Amino acid sequence: MKRPNVIMVLTDDQGYGDLGCMGSADLKTPRLDALAGKGVLFSSMYAASPVCSPSRAGLLTGRYPGNAGVRAILAGHRKASGLTPKAPTLAAALKKEGYATGLCGKWHLGLKPECRPNANGFDEFSGFLAGCLDYYSHIFYYGMSDGGFNPTHDLWENDDEVWANGEYLTERITRKSVDFIRRHREEPFFLFVAYNAPHYPMHAPQKYLDRFPDLPWDRRIMAAMLSAVDDGVGEIADALEELGLTDDTIFYFQSDNGPSRESRNWLDGTEDPYYGGTAGGFAGHKFSLFEGGIRVPALLSWGKRIAPRTVNDPCIAVDIFPTVLEACGGNPAEYELDGQSLLNLLLKGEAAPHDSLFWEMEEQTAVRRGRYKLVLNGRLEESEPPRAPVFLADLEADPGETNNLADELPELCRELTDEAVAWRGEIEKRWNEEFAQNYSVT
């Protein structure tokens, strides 16, 4: 049997409710909706973290972020540390299996030479290394107001800096992705398409804004940015169809975390308002371990190999590495992984393989086991104090995490608390032994 190609698309700060097939009525995402209709739509897919860098580390390494050496949002200056080959990526694993590997778009996993994409399994890299970028000038300038670094240009082809001033970044990422597919159509390939939309700054060409004339400004520009992404996914899908590769390609899509509620002061003194993203009725947003921060829109299609359906079982992004590697003929047992393969779930309809899922973010820790989820020291917004030191929810009865069952189910609460604390303790121990001395987010 021919080994499948793999395309993995990641969006940035896209909320659970910001996709047509996830229930949005005011956005337009027909191409992603069509892919969901032909494959598996995950109703309970979780990011590995509620913020960018650790979420990406978890997706690419198949490890919980702390076990991959990335626990927080990484700096964007050119000496910033981050992911290293010590935690092999899916790209490195597939390269070992004879795949051509490419990344088009956002990296945000370190800028030191050993932390860059080409040192971590990608044959080709076309994109940017920091966490956010002006969509037209391709300049990174976040951090200046708090004593950070000077504005830095951040557009690359492998290790060579390039300039494309004025080209809308979402469209450039699409163009480079389609080019990669066409050049590697005769061999198995892995392509990671990492859009930075709809992350700030909120930029979109007028042609996309014109599609949503009646929406409020914040929602309108969010819709426009995601419409550009959806068009890009459509161009990628069309290229696969034209080249006869659709049935031989695994296409996976998710957001890296929940919608942002940050505001930003820029160099001219103006401030971006809160974004128009939505967590789809869940509590919490980016930075929070409540559902709105970590439950993300996600789908997977594989030609005719997978029957269209919705999967409600809880799954997590660290599962994608072993799933894809097994589907491509590799052996996940050769790697240290926290994720488990979902291949039997996808092909045979079996249940998801996890007993418990875990997360951490600064002072917060969370665990989900079955229908119950426990959050320790959780917060709804970055600036808000914890809602409660311990918050236990029945997600089947209360997906919005509105009713704290900690006092009603004390035995379960103690059991999940012990499980979460023990897991976090192992993360801290390994972090201090292996990663802390060589790591900085400044």
Residue pairs with C-beta under 8 A, 6 or more apart in sequence:
2 248
3 97
3 99
3 188
3 328
3 329
4 188
4 248
4 249
4 250
4 302
4 327
4 328
5 188
5 189
5 190
5 191
5 245
5 248
5 249
5 250
6 94
6 99
6 189
6 190
6 191
6 249
6 250
6 252
6 324
6 328
7 181
7 190
7 191
7 193
7 236
7 240
7 249
7 250
7 251
7 252
8 59
8 90
8 190
8 191
8 192
8 193
8 252
8 253
8 320
8 324
9 193
9 194
9 195
9 233
9 236
9 251
9 252
9 253
9 254
10 56
10 59
10 105
10 106
10 192
10 193
10 194
10 195
10 253
10 254
10 255
10 256
11 195
11 197
11 198
11 226
11 229
11 253
11 254
11 255
11 256
12 52
12 106
12 194
12 195
12 196
12 197
12 198
12 199
12 255
12 256
13 52
13 198
13 199
13 200
13 255
13 256
13 257
13 258
13 259
13 260
13 275
13 277
13 286
14 197
14 198
14 226
14 255
14 256
14 259
14 277
14 296
14 297
15 255
15 258
15 259
15 277
15 278
15 279
15 280
15 285
15 292
15 297
16 22
16 255
16 258
16 278
16 279
16 280
16 282
16 291
16 292
16 295
16 296
16 297
17 23
17 24
17 277
17 278
17 279
17 280
17 281
18 24
18 27
18 198
18 222
18 226
18 255
18 259
18 277
18 278
18 280
18 297
19 27
19 29
19 32
19 33
19 226
19 297
20 27
20 28
20 29
20 30
20 32
20 33
21 29
21 32
21 33
21 36
21 37
21 41
21 297
21 299
22 41
22 280
22 297
23 280
24 278
26 212
26 215
26 219
26 223
27 222
27 223
27 226
27 227
28 211
28 212
28 223
28 227
28 230
29 226
29 227
29 229
29 230
30 230
30 234
31 230
31 231
31 233
31 234
31 237
32 230
32 233
32 253
32 299
34 237
35 233
35 237
35 251
35 253
35 299
35 301
36 299
36 301
37 308
38 301
38 308
39 251
39 299
39 300
39 301
39 302
39 306
39 308
40 299
40 300
40 301
40 306
40 308
40 309
40 310
40 311
40 346
41 298
41 299
41 309
41 310
41 311
42 254
42 298
42 299
42 300
42 310
42 311
42 315
43 310
43 311
43 312
44 295
44 311
44 312
44 313
44 314
44 315
45 254
45 295
45 296
45 297
45 298
45 315
45 316
45 317
46 294
46 295
46 296
46 314
46 315
46 316
46 317
46 357
46 359
46 368
47 55
47 58
47 59
47 254
47 255
47 256
47 257
47 258
47 294
47 295
47 296
47 316
47 317
48 54
48 55
48 57
48 58
48 59
48 64
48 65
48 316
48 317
48 318
48 359
49 55
49 57
49 58
49 65
49 257
49 294
49 359
49 360
49 361
50 257
50 258
50 284
50 286
50 287
50 288
50 289
50 293
50 294
50 359
50 361
51 72
51 73
51 257
51 286
51 287
51 361
52 73
52 108
52 131
52 199
52 256
52 257
53 65
53 70
53 72
53 73
53 74
53 82
53 108
53 109
53 131
54 65
54 66
54 68
54 70
54 71
54 72
54 73
55 65
55 256
55 257
55 317
56 70
56 107
56 108
56 109
56 194
56 256
57 63
57 65
57 68
57 69
57 70
57 83
57 87
57 109
58 64
58 65
58 68
58 316
58 317
58 318
59 254
59 256
59 317
59 318
59 320
59 321
60 83
60 89
60 90
60 91
60 109
60 120
60 192
60 321
61 67
61 68
61 83
61 87
61 88
61 89
61 90
61 318
61 321
61 337
62 90
62 318
62 319
62 320
62 321
62 322
62 332
62 335
62 337
62 338
62 339
63 87
63 318
63 336
63 337
63 338
63 339
64 318
64 338
64 358
64 360
64 427
65 71
65 360
66 360
66 427
66 428
66 430
66 431
67 87
67 336
67 338
67 427
67 430
68 83
68 87
69 82
69 83
69 84
69 86
69 87
69 431
69 434
69 435
69 439
70 82
70 83
70 109
71 360
71 427
71 431
72 362
72 441
73 131
73 441
74 80
74 81
74 82
74 108
74 109
74 110
74 131
74 441
75 111
75 130
75 143
75 440
75 441
75 442
76 108
76 111
76 129
76 130
76 131
76 132
76 140
76 142
76 143
76 149
76 152
76 154
77 111
77 130
77 148
77 149
77 152
78 111
78 152
79 111
79 112
80 110
80 111
80 112
80 115
80 130
80 440
81 110
81 112
81 115
81 438
81 439
81 440
82 109
82 110
82 111
82 112
82 115
83 89
83 109
83 110
83 115
83 120
84 110
84 114
84 115
84 119
84 120
85 92
85 114
85 119
85 120
85 121
86 434
88 120
88 121
88 335
89 120
89 121
89 122
90 121
90 190
90 320
90 321
90 324
90 325
91 101
91 103
91 117
91 120
91 121
91 122
91 190
91 192
92 101
92 120
92 121
93 121
93 321
93 325
93 330
93 334
93 335
94 101
94 121
94 188
94 190
94 324
94 325
94 328
94 330
95 101
95 121
95 123
95 190
96 330
97 188
97 325
97 328
97 329
97 330
98 187
98 188
99 187
99 188
99 189
99 190
99 328
100 123
100 124
100 184
100 187
100 188
100 189
100 190
101 121
101 122
101 123
101 124
101 189
101 190
101 191
101 192
102 122
102 123
102 124
102 125
102 126
102 180
102 184
102 189
102 190
102 191
102 192
103 117
103 122
103 124
103 125
103 126
103 127
103 191
103 192
103 194
104 126
104 127
104 173
104 176
104 177
104 180
104 191
104 192
104 193
104 194
105 126
105 127
105 128
105 173
105 192
105 193
105 194
105 195
105 196
106 127
106 128
106 131
106 133
106 194
106 195
106 196
107 116
107 117
107 125
107 127
107 128
107 129
107 194
108 129
108 130
108 131
109 115
109 120
110 116
110 129
111 129
111 130
113 119
113 159
116 125
116 129
116 159
117 125
117 127
118 125
118 158
118 159
122 192
124 158
124 180
125 156
125 157
125 158
126 156
126 157
126 158
126 173
126 176
126 180
127 155
127 156
127 173
127 176
127 194
128 138
128 140
128 154
128 155
128 156
128 169
128 196
129 154
129 156
130 140
130 152
130 154
131 140
131 142
131 199
132 140
132 142
132 196
132 199
132 200
132 201
133 139
133 140
133 154
133 155
133 169
133 196
134 140
134 141
134 201
134 203
135 168
135 169
135 170
135 196
135 201
135 203
135 204
136 165
136 166
136 167
136 168
136 169
136 203
137 153
137 165
138 153
138 154
138 155
138 163
138 164
138 165
138 169
139 151
139 152
139 153
139 154
140 151
140 152
140 153
140 154
141 151
141 152
141 266
141 267
142 148
142 264
143 149
144 150
144 151
144 267
145 265
151 267
153 161
153 163
155 161
155 162
155 163
155 164
156 162
164 172
168 203
168 205
168 228
169 196
169 197
170 195
170 196
170 197
170 225
170 228
170 229
170 232
171 228
171 232
173 193
173 194
173 195
173 196
173 232
174 193
174 231
174 232
174 235
174 236
177 191
177 193
177 232
177 236
178 235
178 236
178 239
180 189
180 191
181 189
181 191
181 236
181 239
181 240
181 243
181 245
182 239
182 243
185 243
185 245
188 328
190 324
193 232
193 236
195 229
195 232
197 225
197 226
197 228
197 229
198 222
198 225
198 226
198 229
198 275
198 277
199 260
200 260
200 262
200 264
200 272
200 275
201 264
201 266
201 272
202 218
202 221
202 222
202 225
202 272
202 275
203 221
203 225
204 221
204 224
204 225
204 228
205 224
205 228
208 224
208 225
208 227
208 228
209 220
209 221
209 224
211 223
211 224
211 227
212 219
212 220
212 223
212 224
212 227
213 220
215 223
215 276
216 276
217 273
217 276
218 273
218 274
218 275
218 276
219 276
220 276
221 276
222 275
222 276
222 277
223 276
233 253
237 246
237 251
240 246
240 249
246 303
247 303
247 304
247 305
248 303
249 302
249 303
250 300
250 301
250 302
250 324
250 327
251 300
251 301
251 302
252 298
252 299
252 300
252 320
252 324
253 297
253 298
253 299
253 300
254 296
254 297
254 298
254 299
254 317
255 296
255 297
255 298
256 296
257 286
257 293
257 294
257 296
258 277
258 279
258 282
258 284
258 285
258 286
258 288
258 292
258 293
258 294
258 295
258 296
259 275
259 277
259 278
259 279
259 285
259 286
259 292
260 275
260 277
260 285
260 286
261 274
261 275
261 285
261 286
261 381
261 382
262 274
262 275
262 286
262 382
263 271
263 272
263 273
263 274
264 271
264 272
265 271
266 272
277 285
279 285
279 291
279 292
279 293
280 292
281 399
281 400
282 290
282 291
282 292
282 295
282 399
282 400
282 401
283 290
283 291
283 292
283 380
283 400
283 401
283 402
284 290
284 291
284 292
284 293
284 294
284 378
284 379
284 380
284 401
285 292
285 293
285 380
285 381
286 293
286 382
287 293
287 361
287 379
287 381
287 382
288 294
288 361
288 364
288 378
288 379
288 380
288 381
288 382
289 359
289 360
289 361
289 364
289 365
289 366
289 375
289 378
290 375
290 378
290 380
290 387
290 391
290 401
291 373
291 395
291 399
291 400
291 401
293 361
294 359
294 366
298 315
300 306
300 346
302 327
302 346
305 347
306 346
306 347
311 345
311 352
313 345
313 351
313 352
314 352
314 354
314 357
314 368
315 342
315 345
315 352
315 354
316 339
316 354
316 357
317 339
318 337
318 338
318 339
319 339
319 340
319 341
319 342
319 354
320 339
320 342
321 332
321 335
321 337
321 339
322 332
322 335
322 337
322 339
322 340
322 341
323 339
323 341
323 342
323 343
323 346
325 331
325 332
325 335
325 341
326 332
326 341
326 343
327 343
332 341
340 353
340 354
341 353
342 352
342 353
344 350
344 353
345 351
345 352
345 353
355 369
356 367
356 368
356 369
356 419
357 367
357 368
357 369
358 365
358 366
358 367
358 420
358 423
358 424
359 365
359 366
359 367
360 366
360 424
360 427
363 377
364 375
364 376
364 377
364 378
364 379
365 375
365 376
365 377
365 420
365 421
365 423
365 424
366 373
366 374
366 375
366 376
366 378
366 420
367 373
367 374
367 416
367 419
367 420
367 423
368 374
368 395
369 416
369 419
371 394
371 395
371 396
371 397
372 392
372 393
372 394
372 395
372 405
372 409
372 412
372 416
373 392
373 393
373 395
373 401
374 390
374 391
374 392
374 393
374 413
374 416
374 417
374 420
375 390
375 391
375 393
375 401
376 389
376 390
376 391
376 417
376 420
376 421
377 386
377 389
378 386
378 387
378 388
378 391
379 385
379 386
379 387
380 387
388 404
388 406
390 404
390 406
390 413
390 417
391 401
391 404
391 406
392 404
392 405
392 406
392 409
392 412
392 413
392 416
393 401
393 402
393 403
393 404
393 405
394 403
394 405
395 401
405 412
405 413
406 413
